[in-house]
Amino acid sequence: MPRMCTQKQSLVALFVAFVASAPWGTAAFAAEAGQRPEVQRLFQAGDYNEAVEKAQDADPASIYLAAQALMRLEDGDRAGATFERLRASGEAWALVAASGQALLANDGARALDTARRATEAGADNSWAHYQLGLAASKQSDFATADRAFVRSIEIKNDFAYAHYYAALAYQRQRQLSKASEHFDAFLHLAPDAPERQAVAAIMRTLK
């Protein structure tokens, strides 16, 4: 009888291991959700033009990153048009788009309000929380910003810039241990980011 139990336990362990490594595991499911990983990789490496190119006819998350890339390229017209493409992707994405367009127009209050509504419409949309963090930071509401970025990370923990902006929000509030933790995660996730040297220098001052 004990031997039979051991065999069953071994079979269960093998099955669990098989499920974890199978192509329908967590990583594969994330890919099926639609986001193009190369767009995020290019964005995090500072290859903004390539990120925009790869996001053509893509999923909402990749289109959102393309809009963010165009903002970094200071191409406001194309960024606004790219945000506009998100409006057909559901209520939460439409509100994310409205918040992004409000930031482009330097309307911080509207950006913050629409981002809040985006998180209510899409509580599990990590990008809605990320957008809320950006809008709150623009308004110097760093307590709201850090909570929004942390929530974004809880949903999707591999986006380096959620850690980066969370670190900046914590730094502005003099919560230096938390800032250091998120800067470290940023450097780990985005080793080729344009901000890498600046962050490494900040990290030296925090230690």
C-alpha positions as CSV (number, residue, x, y, z in Angstrom):
1,M,0.0,0.0,0.0
2,P,2.7,2.6,0.8
3,R,4.4,1.7,-2.4
4,M,1.2,2.3,-4.4
5,C,0.9,5.7,-2.8
6,T,4.5,6.6,-3.7
7,Q,3.8,5.6,-7.3
8,K,0.7,7.7,-7.4
9,Q,2.6,10.7,-5.9
10,S,5.3,10.2,-8.5
11,L,2.7,10.2,-11.3
12,V,1.1,13.4,-9.9
13,A,4.5,15.1,-9.7
14,L,5.3,14.1,-13.3
15,F,1.9,15.4,-14.5
16,V,2.4,18.7,-12.7
17,A,5.8,19.1,-14.2
18,F,4.4,18.3,-17.7
19,V,1.7,20.9,-17.4
20,A,4.1,23.5,-16.2
21,S,6.4,22.9,-19.2
22,A,3.7,22.4,-21.9
23,P,3.1,25.0,-24.6
24,W,-0.2,25.9,-23.0
25,G,1.5,26.9,-19.8
26,T,1.5,30.5,-18.4
27,A,4.0,31.9,-20.9
28,A,2.2,30.5,-23.9
29,F,-1.1,31.8,-22.6
30,A,0.4,35.3,-22.2
31,A,1.5,35.1,-25.9
32,E,-2.0,34.0,-26.9
33,A,-3.4,37.0,-25.2
34,G,-2.0,38.9,-28.2
35,Q,0.8,41.2,-27.1
36,R,3.8,41.1,-29.4
37,P,6.8,40.7,-27.1
38,E,9.2,42.2,-29.7
39,V,7.4,45.5,-29.4
40,Q,8.0,45.7,-25.7
41,R,11.6,44.5,-26.1
42,L,12.3,47.2,-28.7
43,F,10.6,49.9,-26.6
44,Q,12.6,49.0,-23.5
45,A,15.8,49.1,-25.6
46,G,15.1,52.6,-26.9
47,D,14.5,51.4,-30.4
48,Y,11.4,53.5,-30.8
49,N,11.0,53.6,-34.5
50,E,11.3,49.9,-34.8
51,A,8.8,49.4,-32.0
52,V,6.3,51.6,-33.9
53,E,7.0,49.6,-37.1
54,K,6.5,46.2,-35.4
55,A,3.2,47.5,-33.8
56,Q,1.5,48.0,-37.1
57,D,-1.9,46.1,-37.2
58,A,-1.0,44.7,-33.7
59,D,-2.8,44.1,-30.4
60,P,-3.9,47.0,-28.1
61,A,-0.9,46.7,-25.8
62,S,1.5,46.9,-28.6
63,I,-0.3,49.9,-30.2
64,Y,-0.2,51.6,-26.8
65,L,3.5,51.1,-26.6
66,A,3.9,52.5,-30.1
67,A,2.1,55.6,-29.0
68,Q,4.4,55.8,-26.0
69,A,7.4,55.4,-28.4
70,L,6.1,58.2,-30.6
71,M,5.8,60.5,-27.5
72,R,9.4,59.8,-26.7
73,L,10.3,60.7,-30.3
74,E,8.3,63.9,-29.8
75,D,6.0,63.1,-32.7
76,G,2.8,64.3,-31.0
77,D,0.6,64.1,-34.1
78,R,1.4,60.4,-34.8
79,A,1.2,59.6,-31.1
80,G,-2.3,61.1,-31.0
81,A,-3.4,59.2,-34.1
82,T,-2.0,56.0,-32.6
83,F,-3.8,56.5,-29.3
84,E,-7.0,57.0,-31.5
85,R,-6.5,53.5,-32.8
86,L,-7.1,52.1,-29.3
87,R,-10.6,53.5,-29.0
88,A,-12.1,50.5,-30.9
89,S,-10.5,48.0,-28.4
90,G,-13.1,48.4,-25.7
91,E,-14.1,50.8,-22.9
92,A,-10.9,50.5,-20.9
93,W,-8.6,51.0,-23.9
94,A,-10.7,53.9,-25.1
95,L,-10.2,55.6,-21.8
96,V,-6.5,54.8,-21.8
97,A,-6.3,56.4,-25.2
98,A,-8.2,59.5,-24.0
99,S,-5.8,59.8,-21.1
100,G,-2.8,59.6,-23.4
101,Q,-4.3,62.2,-25.7
102,A,-5.0,64.5,-22.7
103,L,-1.3,64.2,-21.7
104,L,-0.3,65.2,-25.2
105,A,-2.5,68.2,-24.9
106,N,-1.0,69.1,-21.4
107,D,-4.4,68.6,-19.8
108,G,-3.2,66.8,-16.7
109,A,-6.5,66.9,-14.8
110,R,-8.4,65.3,-17.7
111,A,-5.6,62.7,-18.2
112,L,-5.8,61.7,-14.5
113,D,-9.6,61.5,-14.5
114,T,-9.8,59.4,-17.6
115,A,-7.0,57.1,-16.4
116,R,-8.8,56.5,-13.2
117,R,-11.9,55.6,-15.1
118,A,-9.8,53.3,-17.3
119,T,-8.7,51.3,-14.3
120,E,-12.3,51.0,-13.1
121,A,-13.4,49.8,-16.6
122,G,-10.5,47.4,-16.8
123,A,-9.3,46.5,-13.3
124,D,-7.0,43.7,-14.7
125,N,-5.6,45.8,-17.5
126,S,-2.0,46.5,-16.4
127,W,-1.6,49.3,-19.0
128,A,-4.6,51.2,-17.6
129,H,-2.9,51.2,-14.2
130,Y,0.4,52.2,-15.9
131,Q,-1.3,55.1,-17.6
132,L,-2.8,56.2,-14.3
133,G,0.7,56.2,-12.8
134,L,1.9,58.4,-15.7
135,A,-1.0,60.8,-15.3
136,A,-0.7,61.0,-11.6
137,S,3.1,61.7,-11.8
138,K,2.3,64.5,-14.3
139,Q,0.1,66.0,-11.5
140,S,2.8,65.4,-8.9
141,D,0.5,63.0,-7.1
142,F,3.2,60.5,-6.4
143,A,1.3,58.5,-3.8
144,T,-1.3,57.7,-6.4
145,A,1.4,57.1,-9.0
146,D,3.3,54.6,-6.9
147,R,0.1,52.6,-6.1
148,A,-0.8,52.6,-9.8
149,F,2.6,51.4,-11.0
150,V,2.7,48.7,-8.3
151,R,-0.7,47.5,-9.3
152,S,0.4,47.4,-13.0
153,I,3.5,45.3,-11.9
154,E,1.3,43.0,-9.9
155,I,-0.7,42.2,-13.1
156,K,2.3,42.2,-15.5
157,N,5.7,42.1,-13.8
158,D,7.9,42.1,-16.8
159,F,7.4,45.7,-18.1
160,A,10.6,47.5,-17.0
161,Y,9.1,51.1,-17.2
162,A,6.4,50.3,-14.6
163,H,9.3,49.6,-12.2
164,Y,11.2,52.7,-13.5
165,Y,8.4,55.2,-12.8
166,A,7.5,53.5,-9.6
167,A,11.1,54.0,-8.5
168,L,10.9,57.7,-9.4
169,A,7.6,58.1,-7.5
170,Y,9.1,56.5,-4.4
171,Q,12.2,58.6,-4.7
172,R,10.2,61.8,-4.8
173,Q,8.5,60.6,-1.5
174,R,11.9,59.8,0.0
175,Q,11.0,56.1,0.2
176,L,14.5,55.2,-0.9
177,S,14.5,51.5,-0.1
178,K,11.5,51.0,-2.3
179,A,13.0,53.2,-5.0
180,S,16.1,51.2,-5.0
181,E,14.2,47.9,-5.3
182,H,12.3,49.1,-8.4
183,F,15.4,50.7,-10.0
184,D,17.1,47.3,-9.6
185,A,14.2,45.5,-11.2
186,F,14.3,48.1,-14.1
187,L,18.0,47.5,-14.7
188,H,17.4,43.7,-14.7
189,L,14.5,43.8,-17.1
190,A,15.9,46.5,-19.5
191,P,19.7,46.1,-19.6
192,D,19.8,48.1,-22.9
193,A,17.5,51.0,-21.8
194,P,18.6,54.5,-22.6
195,E,18.2,55.4,-18.9
196,R,20.5,52.7,-17.7
197,Q,23.5,54.8,-16.9
198,A,21.5,57.5,-15.2
199,V,19.7,54.9,-13.1
200,A,23.0,53.2,-12.2
201,A,24.3,56.5,-11.0
202,I,21.1,57.1,-8.9
203,M,21.5,53.6,-7.4
204,R,25.0,54.5,-6.2
205,T,23.6,57.5,-4.3
206,L,20.9,55.4,-2.7
207,K,23.3,52.9,-1.2
